[in-house]
Amino acid sequence: MQLKRVVVTGLGALTPIGNNLEEYWQALISGKSGAAPITYYDTEKHKTKFACEVKNFNVEDYIDKKEARRMDKFAQYAIVASDEAIKDAGLVLEQLNKYKVGVIWGAGIGGLETFQEEVLNYAKGDGTPRFNPFFIPKMIADIAPGHISMRNGFMGPNYTTVSACASSANALVDAFNYIRLGMCDVIVSGGSEAAVTIAGMGGFNSMQALSTRNESPETASRPFDATRDGFVLGEGAGALVLEEYEHAKARGAKIYCEVGGGGLSSDAYHLTAPHPDGIGVIAVMQNCLNDAGLKPEDIDHINTHGTSTPLGDVAELKAISAVFGEHAKNININSTKSMTGHLLGAAGAIEAIASILAIKNGIIPPTINHSVVDENIDPSLNLTLNKAQKREIKVAMSNTFGFGGHNACVLFKKLEE
């Protein structure tokens, strides 16, 4: 069977450093931090008092007030990002076979704020189970792609991938496969998350996963730095329109790049910690290269998972050295989580967008907040520290990993006609 080619024709972003695609990109290349004191609730008794919140966001600027009230914030974010991507791609339903246009979305948690509010409200009562009739439809992780499909009339495959922080990268791999197998013409894919809540922050703090650098939140996400002390929680959404190449060409669509391959693997090791030698990460990158039919020396750029955790950063870089050998020092490696924080289930989507825009613009966004060299990290690696670097990029790889040992890798390349 001859596999179809898959390209990216639309992008949309709602992030802690920009509420649309252009704002997001400009903030990335200027090295802007999205971390700041939490505004959503009183943090006095909390261990970590900061996060990467979406800023200056009024949902009613995008969604009807009544409709918005029936959505958790993670679904609202999904609508905003997907609307931008669909508009960017120039998709018009009347010109498409709506049964071959799908939505495959990623969310690691789903409606956490809704769940928290409903349970707290119940606990304040007399034990009578009084719940909002929209409690379940607002909370369930699969509801975001449901909203996107209903809003646009897309009647192809419609579901959510849940693989913790790998969720939206997983969604992109699934979308890629559906299109190249000829099952869909177009799929809106990506992910959203809104876990900056009392429960979300408290839960991650109890695991000692979050940075507690309360005195300097804007510098707290510091991947690869010897003084890193945990990740910074972020929120938002990223959306990509993936499309079969000939279909895109026939309608005169703008094409950002080609999706070259996707890889999945499992650590099969620990609930939350990565394997110290990165064996699952080695496997996922090799799987991705094999799927794309490329060699290690073909890769110019890797946007790492790079969460700013003591164990995870070292394990990933060890894996990169193992897979790419001597060529590893020629690759521009970065972690855009140094700016956005960790968007959990939405991380893969916004980092895929960063990789695609790096290819398009010939600029690698920096890994900011680095000041102290970690002796456990190979000094020959180019981690794109503190300042963006110009470079022609033909092939970029984006890594995303999740609790439970889930690993996903997506590869993008410049389009060759």
N, C-alpha and C positions, 0 to 999 in steps of 0.2 A: 504493500500500500504506500502510495506517495503522500507523504505528510505535507500539509499546507504550511505556508510561511505565515508568521504572526507578527504584526507591527503594533506600535503604540500611536494612537491618533488623538488622544485627549488626556489632559491632566487637570487635577483639581486638588487644592490643599487648604486645610484649616488647621493651623498649628500654633504652638505657643510663641512663635517668632514671626508669624505672618498669617493673616486671615484670608489670603488668596495666593495663587501660584507665584505671581510676581513678587509680592511682599516676602513670601517664604524664601525665594531664591536670593533676593537681595540681602536678606538677613543672614543667610547661610554664607555667602561669599564675603560678607563683612565681619563675620565672626561674632554675631550677636548672641548673647545668652538669654534664654527665656525663663530662667529661674528667678523667683521672687517670693516674698512672704505670701502665704495662702490668704486669700480674701473670702473664701466660701464659708468658713466657720471659724470659731474661736479656737486658736491653737495653743492656748496657755498651758494646758496639761499634756500636750503632745510632745513627743521626743523630737520629731522633725516638724518644723514650722514653715516649710517652704515647699514649693513644687513649681512645675512648668505649666501654669494655667493658660488657657486660651484667653486673650485679653480684648477688651473693647468689643465684645460680641453681644449683639442684641438679636435674638432668634427671630423676632418679628420683622426684622429687615429682610428676612429670607423666606419665612414660612408663616402662613396664616395663624393668628393667635390661638384660635380654637383647635386647629390641627396640631400645633406645637405642644399644647397642653396634654395631648394624648401620646406624646413621645418622651422617652427618656432622653437625656442630653446626648448619649452616644448615638442615638438614631437621628437626632437633629443635626449633629455634626456630619453624619453620613450623607444626609440630604444635601447639605450645603456644599460639601466637597464633590459629590457626584453631579450636582447641578452644574458646577463649574466645568467639570471634565466633559460632560455631555455637550455643553455649549461650545467648549474648546474644540471638540471633535466635529462639530457641525452636524450632529445626528438629528435627523428629522424622521419621526416614526412612520409617516406616510410613504417615505421612500425606502423603508426597510421591510424585510420579512420579520414581523414582530415575534414569530415563533422561533426564530433563530437568533434572537437577541436576549442574552441572559444577564443575570447579576449574581456574581459569586463574591461574597464579602467575608472579611475576617473580623472577629471580635473575641478577645480572650476571656472577657468577663460578661459583657453586656450591661444590662440596666442596674448597676450596683447602687446608684443613688436612689432609684425607685424602690428597690428591695429594702434598703436601709430605712427610708422614710416610712414605708408601710409597716415594717416590723416594729419600729419605734412607736408609731402611732397606736398600734395594737397593744403594745406593752403598757401604754399610759391608760388604757381603758379598763373595763371591768371584766375582761376575759371573753366578752362577746366578739366573735370573729367578724368585725366590720372592716371590709377592705374596699378600696377603690375598684370599680369594675374594669378599669384599665390597668390594674396592677400587673397581671400576667402578660397582656400584650405589650406593655411598656418595658417589661423586664427581660423577656426571653431574648437570647443572643441572636436568634435568626430573624428578628423583626426588621432590622435595618435594610437588608436586601428586599424584604417584602414591601417596605415603604417605597424604595427606589423603583421597583418594578410597577407598583400601582400608580405612582406619580407619572410614569413615562409610558405605560402600556406595553412594557417588555414581557413577553410570554414564554421565553426560553427557560433554561435551567435557572433555579433560584434557590440559593441556600447559603448558609454560613459555615465557614471552617473554624473550628475551635481547637487550637494547638498552642494555647498560652501566648507567649510573646512572638511565636512564629506564625500566628494565625493568618495575617494578611499576606505574608509571603507565600504561605501554603495556598491561599486563595488565588494568588497570581499564577502559581504553578498549575493549579486545577483549570483555571480559565485558559491558559496557554494550551493545555492538552485538549480541552473541548474543541477549541478552534482548529488546532492543527490536525485533529482527527476528522474534521469536516462536519462536526455536530452543531456548530454555531458559526455565524458570520461575525458577530460582535458580542463582547461581554464587558460589562462595567464591573470592574473589580477593585479591590482595595480593602480598607479597614478603618474602624473607628473605635474609640475608647474614651470613657469619661469616669475614671476611677479615683479622681482627686476628691475623696470623701473621707469622713471620719473612719468608716470601716476600711476603706482601701489603704489609707495612710497607716492606720493603727495595725492592720494586718501585716503589712510589709515591714513596719517597724518591729513587730514582735518577732519576726524572722531575722532581724538585724540585717535586712537587705538594703535599707535606705541610708543615704548620707545624712549625717546629723550636723553638717557644717552650717549651723544657723546664723553664725556671725558673718558669713560671706556666701549667701546662697548662689549668687551669680557665678561663683567659681567652684561650686560644689561638684558639678559633673565634670570630672577630669580623667577621662579614659587614658590609660597607659602611664599616668603619673604615679610615682612611688607613694604619694600621700593620699591616693584615692581611698574612699571609705564607704562606698556604696553608690547605688544609682539614685537619680532624681526622677520622681514620678512626673510624667507628662500626660497630656490629653489632646484630643483632636481627631483629625481624619485625613486620609489621603485617598484619592480615587484615580484610577487609570482606565482608559478605554482601550481594550485590546481588540484587534480587528484582523480578519484574514486579509493578507496582502493584496490579492487581486480585487477583493471587494472594496478595499480602501482606495486602490488606484482607480477603479471604475467610477467612483463617485468624486474623484478629485480631492481626496482628503489630504490634509497636511500630515506628514509622518515624522514623528520624533526619532524613532529608532526601530530596530527589529528586536524581538525577544528571541534570544539565541538558544536558551535552554533552561532547564530547571532541575533541581536535585532535592531529594528528601532523605533523611536518615534518622536514626535514633541512637542516643548514647547508651541506652540500656544499662544505666549506672546508678543514678541517684535521683531522688525527688526534685531537688533544687540545684544541686552543685553540678558543674560540668566535669567530665572526666579530665583529670589533671594533664593527661597527654593529648587531649583533644581528639580522641579516636573517632568519635561521631562526627566531629567537625571536618576532619580529614575526609571521611567517607562522603559527606554531603557535597563538599567542593569537588571531589573527584567525580561523583555522580553527575554533577552539573556540567563539568567539562566534557565528560563522556557523552552526555545527552546533546551537547552543542557541537560535538565533533571537533573540539578545539584542544590545543596543547597548553600546558601551563605558561609557556612563553608568549602566548597570544594575549594574556591578560595585562591590561594597563593600569587598572584601578580597582580597588576593593573597598566598598563601604562596609566596615565591619559591624558586627553586633555591638562590640565595644561599649558595654554598659557602665563602666567605671567601677566594677567590683574587683576586689583583690584577686580572686581566683579566675574569673571568667576572661578577663583581658589577656592574662598570660597564656591560658590554655588555647585561646583562639589564635594568638600570634605564633605559638608553637606549631599549631596545625598548619598555618599559612606557610611557615618555613618548611614543614615536612612535605607539603604538596608542591610548592613552587621552587624549592631548592635554591640554587644560586640566583634564579630570576626574581626571587622575592624582593631583593634589594632594588630592583628596577620598577617595582609596582608602587604607585601612590596609594598608600593605605590611609584611611581616615575613619573617624567616628563622629557623625553628625549629632549623635546623642549628647555630645559635649555642649551643644546649643539647645536642642529641643527637649532634652531629658528623654526618658524612656516611655514611649506611648503604648507599651504593652502590645495588645493585639493590633494596633494601628502602626506600630514601628516599621514593619516590613514595607508597608505601602509608602509612607513618607520618605523612607530611605531609598526605595526603588526610584521614586520621583527625583530625589537628589542625585542619584547615579545617572539617570536619563538626562537631566539638565546639565550635569557635568560633561557628558558626551556632546550634547548640543552646543554648549558654550565654550568648551575647551578650558574649563576651570575646575579644579578640585577644591571643594570647601575645606576649611581647616579643621583640625582637632584642637579646640581651644582649651585654655586653662592648664596647659602643661608647663611645669617649672622644675620638677625634680625627676631626674632620670631613675628609672627602675632597673636595678642591676639584673633582674630576672628576664629582661626583655632584650632581644638581639639589637645592639646599637646600629647595625647596618640597615635596618628597616627604615624606610621613609614613611613616617607616620603623619606627614603633612601638618606639622605642629605650628599652631598659633597664627598662621597666615595662609591664605588661599594660594594655590600654585597653578600657573597656567601650563597647560599641556594638551597635546592632541590625544584624544582617547578614542580608540577604535572599539575596545571591549571593556565593559565594566561588570563587576560582580557585586551582588548585595547579599550579605549574610544575616540571617535572623534565627535566633534560638529561643526555646521556651522551657519553662519548668516542666519536668516530666521527661526531659531529654529529647524534645522535638527539635529537629534541625531542618531549616529550609534555605535554599540558595537559588537565586534567580540571576540569569546572565543576560545582559543587554549589549547590542552591538550596533555600530553605525550601519545604516542601510546601504547595501550594495544593490543597485538596480539590476 
